Structure formats: structure tokens, C-alpha cells
């Protein structure tokens, strides 16, 4: 493998994404929506993909002219192929589409387990594969997958979710190993509880207060804080970061 080594002055610390197209799955709400906003503000053309196509198109319209909203089911190979083709050349991929369905392991419906892995893990693979092929052909690109603190620590009631997110981290490391020599890096982000609309409802009250007490910073994350991590990984400042799992959890997993 032959590479051209950059000079120190070549490292771009502007965190700008001008001229780049970013495809974000799960972009109509929550973390995906926050990332879409941060990327658009940094100059990227955003392709917002969501199972709710109308919501994806509405989010793209909010971002302004040039941004696109597409309907997409990440667990369906045909749908993934369609939205990957419709997006055109993609410079940055962020896979935020995912679900969580909680139950004690002994009570968990096997169908729920399979569905969680189909969306969270297989959906990440299918999207990265479809979009990554174009990146490899052009010799450049950045893949950012959304994992979770649940990828590295056990959370009660999260058997399917923990398994899926641990798989995302493992998958991302393989992509990083196989693709970096051809110009495409891959990294994952592992947040703690994020205060999206759903996060606020799920972790309100005593349950949430107890969970925050276990975090050294004493609070949950904000969507824009996860967007900030994604912006770093999408930017030129992270060109030497590959195969990393960027944990944004206030220190929860260090204990």
C-alpha cells in the first residue's frame, strides 16, 4: 500500500464540510436530526433518510435549499439500494437509524430480538456496504456508525439492544481495517442516554435521577453534543482517526 503523507499544514482544523454530501439515516428525529442540522450548518449537502419519508423531506426542507429527504428502510436491502443510488456520490455516511425494545432476557420475544438486530446491526451493515462501495470507487469517504454505551457494558433489560450495538462496534472496526487503505475511514460513536424527545420521556423521574447519579458528569447528553462528535469524525480534523469508538457518556463506562 502506497500513501502520500500530508504535511502538518495540510490538516484541516476548520471543521467545515463545504462541498461534501452527507447521508444520514434516521435523520427525521432525535440524534440523526441534530447531526443533520450540524452538518448543514458546516456546509454539507445533507441527504436525510428515514422510514418516515414525509418527516425526512420536512427535515430537509427545514435545512434549506439543496438538501434532500428520502424514504428508506435500512433493514430492506432493496430499499437501501434505492436510497443509496438516489443520494448520488456520498462523502460522509452516518447510520443513526435504530430501535430499542426492552424486556428481561428470559421474557424477550425472539421476534423482537431478531427485529432489533435487523434494524440496528444488519441495517448498519447494508447501508455501509451500499454507500461504502461508491466511496471505495472514488477513493475517499468517512463512515460514522451510531453504537451506544450498551455496546461495552451490560444494561438490564437490554439484551437485544446490547447485542446489536456491540455488533455495530465490531462491524465498524472491520470496515476500518479493510477500507482505510483505500481512502475510507470508519468510526463509531457510543453515547450515554441522550435527551431527545423520546429520551426525556423514557428517563424522566426517579429512574433518570438514579441513572444520572452513576455518571461522573452527573447528567445525560444533549443531541447537539453527539452531533459535535459526529462533526469531528466527519471533518478533516479526524483523518487519522480510524476504527475508534468515540464514547460520549460523561464517564459512565470508566467505572
C-alpha positions in Angstrom: 0.0 0.0 0.0 1.4 3.4 -1.0 0.2 6.5 0.6 1.1 10.2 0.3 1.9 11.6 3.7 0.3 15.0 4.3 2.3 17.9 5.8 1.2 19.4 9.1 -0.1 22.4 7.3 -2.5 20.2 5.3 -4.5 19.2 8.3 -7.9 21.0 8.1 -9.0 22.2 11.6 -11.9 24.3 10.2 -14.5 21.6 10.9 -16.1 22.7 7.7 -17.9 20.3 5.3 -18.3 22.5 2.3 -18.7 20.7 -1.0 -19.4 17.3 0.7 -22.6 15.3 0.7 -23.6 13.6 3.9 -26.2 10.8 4.0 -27.7 10.3 7.5 -30.2 7.5 8.3 -32.7 8.1 11.0 -32.4 11.8 10.2 -36.0 12.9 10.8 -35.8 13.0 14.6 -33.5 12.7 17.6 -29.8 12.3 17.2 -30.0 12.0 13.4 -31.9 15.2 13.1 -29.3 17.0 15.3 -26.5 15.7 13.2 -28.3 16.8 10.0 -28.5 20.3 11.4 -24.9 20.4 12.5 -23.7 19.1 9.1 -25.8 21.6 7.1 -24.5 24.5 9.3 -21.0 23.3 8.5 -21.7 23.5 4.7 -22.6 19.9 3.8 -25.4 18.9 1.5 -27.5 16.6 3.6 -29.4 13.6 2.4 -31.8 12.9 5.2 -33.1 9.3 5.1 -35.9 8.0 7.3 -38.5 5.2 7.4 -40.9 8.2 7.7 -40.2 9.7 4.3 -42.5 12.7 4.8 -40.7 13.6 8.0 -37.3 13.2 6.2 -38.5 15.5 3.5 -39.8 18.0 6.0 -36.4 18.0 7.9 -34.5 18.5 4.6 -36.8 21.5 3.8 -36.0 23.0 7.3 -32.3 22.8 6.5 -32.7 24.9 3.3 -32.2 24.7 -0.4 -30.2 21.8 -1.8 -30.9 19.3 1.0 -32.8 16.1 0.2 -35.2 13.9 2.2 -35.7 10.3 1.2 -37.7 7.3 2.4 -35.6 4.4 3.5 -35.9 1.1 5.4 -32.4 0.2 6.4 -33.4 -3.4 7.1 -34.6 -3.9 3.5 -31.7 -4.4 1.0 -33.8 -3.2 -1.9 -34.7 0.0 -0.1 -31.1 0.6 0.9 -30.0 0.2 -2.7 -32.7 2.7 -3.8 -31.8 5.4 -1.4 -28.1 4.9 -1.8 -28.5 5.3 -5.6 -30.8 8.3 -5.2 -28.3 10.1 -2.9 -25.6 10.2 -5.6 -21.9 10.3 -4.5 -21.7 10.4 -0.7 -18.6 11.7 1.2 -19.9 11.1 4.7 -22.3 8.4 5.9 -23.8 8.5 9.4 -26.0 5.5 10.4 -28.4 6.7 13.1 -31.5 4.5 12.3 -32.2 2.2 15.2 -34.8 0.9 17.7 -34.8 -0.2 21.3 -37.3 -2.7 22.7 -36.7 -3.6 26.4 -37.5 -6.8 28.4 -35.7 -9.1 30.8 -33.8 -11.7 28.7 -35.9 -14.6 29.9 -39.1 -12.8 28.7 -37.8 -11.3 25.5 -39.8 -12.3 22.4 -37.3 -13.9 19.9 -39.0 -11.9 17.1 -38.1 -8.7 19.0 -34.5 -9.8 19.3 -34.4 -10.6 15.5 -36.1 -7.3 14.6 -33.7 -5.3 16.8 -30.6 -6.8 15.1 -32.2 -6.5 11.7 -32.5 -2.7 12.1 -29.6 -1.8 14.3 -26.9 -4.1 13.1 -27.9 -5.6 9.7 -29.3 -2.1 8.7 -26.0 -0.6 9.6 -24.1 -3.2 7.5 -26.4 -2.9 4.5 -26.2 0.9 4.4 -22.4 1.0 4.9 -21.9 -1.6 2.2 -24.1 0.1 -0.3 -22.7 3.6 0.3 -19.2 2.4 1.0 -18.9 0.8 -2.4 -19.1 4.2 -4.0 -16.7 5.7 -1.6 -14.2 3.0 -2.4 -14.6 3.6 -6.1 -13.8 7.3 -5.6 -11.0 6.6 -3.1 -12.4 8.7 -0.2 -15.1 8.8 2.4 -16.0 8.6 6.1 -18.3 6.1 7.7 -19.7 7.0 11.1 -21.9 4.4 12.8 -24.1 5.0 15.9 -23.3 2.5 18.6 -24.0 3.0 22.3 -22.5 2.7 25.8 -24.6 -0.5 25.7 -22.0 -1.9 23.3 -19.5 -2.2 26.1 -21.4 -2.5 29.4 -24.4 -4.6 30.4 -27.7 -2.8 30.9 -30.5 -4.7 32.4 -33.4 -5.4 30.1 -31.3 -4.5 27.0 -30.3 -8.0 25.8 -31.2 -7.3 22.1 -30.0 -3.7 22.2 -26.7 -4.5 23.8 -26.1 -7.3 21.3 -26.9 -5.2 18.3 -24.7 -2.3 19.4 -21.8 -4.5 20.3 -22.1 -5.8 16.8 -22.1 -2.3 15.4 -18.7 -1.6 17.1 -17.3 -4.9 15.8 -18.5 -4.3 12.3 -17.1 -0.8 12.2 -13.7 -2.0 13.2 -13.7 -4.5 10.4 -14.7 -1.7 7.9 -11.9 0.4 9.3 -9.4 -2.3 8.8 -10.5 -3.3 5.3 -11.2 0.2 3.9 -8.7 2.7 5.3 -6.0 1.7 2.8 -8.4 2.7 0.0 -9.2 6.1 1.5 -12.3 5.3 3.6 -12.2 5.5 7.4 -14.8 4.1 9.7 -15.5 5.0 13.3 -18.4 4.6 15.8 -20.0 6.8 18.4 -21.2 5.4 21.7 -23.5 7.8 23.6 -25.0 7.5 27.0 -28.7 8.4 27.4 -29.4 11.3 25.1 -32.1 13.8 25.8 -34.1 13.5 22.6 -37.8 13.8 22.9 -38.0 10.0 23.5 -35.1 10.1 25.8 -36.6 12.7 28.1 -39.8 10.7 28.4 -38.1 7.4 29.0 -35.7 8.7 31.7 -38.0 11.1 33.5 -38.4 10.8 37.3 -36.6 8.7 39.8 -35.3 6.2 37.2 -33.5 9.0 35.4 -32.1 10.6 38.5 -30.6 7.3 39.6 -29.1 6.8 36.2 -27.5 10.3 36.2 -26.0 9.6 39.7 -24.0 6.8 38.1 -22.5 9.2 35.5 -19.4 11.1 36.7 -20.6 14.3 35.0 -23.9 13.9 36.7 -26.1 14.4 33.6 -27.2 12.9 30.3 -26.0 14.0 26.9 -27.7 16.6 24.6 -28.4 15.7 20.9 -26.0 18.5 19.8 -23.2 17.0 21.8 -23.5 13.8 19.8 -23.7 15.9 16.7 -20.5 17.6 17.7 -18.7 14.2 18.0 -20.1 13.3 14.5 -18.9 16.6 13.1 -15.4 16.0 14.3 -15.4 12.5 12.8 -16.8 13.8 9.5 -14.2 16.7 9.3 -10.7 16.8 8.1 -9.5 17.1 11.7 -10.2 13.3 12.2 -8.4 12.0 9.1 -6.1 9.9 11.2 -8.9 8.5 13.4 -9.9 5.1 12.2 -11.5 2.2 13.9 -12.2 4.2 17.1 -15.3 4.0 19.2 -15.8 7.6 20.5 -17.6 7.2 23.8 -19.7 10.2 24.7 -21.1 9.1 28.1 -19.8 11.5 30.7 -17.5 8.8 32.1 -20.2 6.2 32.8 -18.3 3.3 31.3 -15.0 4.1 33.1 -16.4 2.9 36.4 
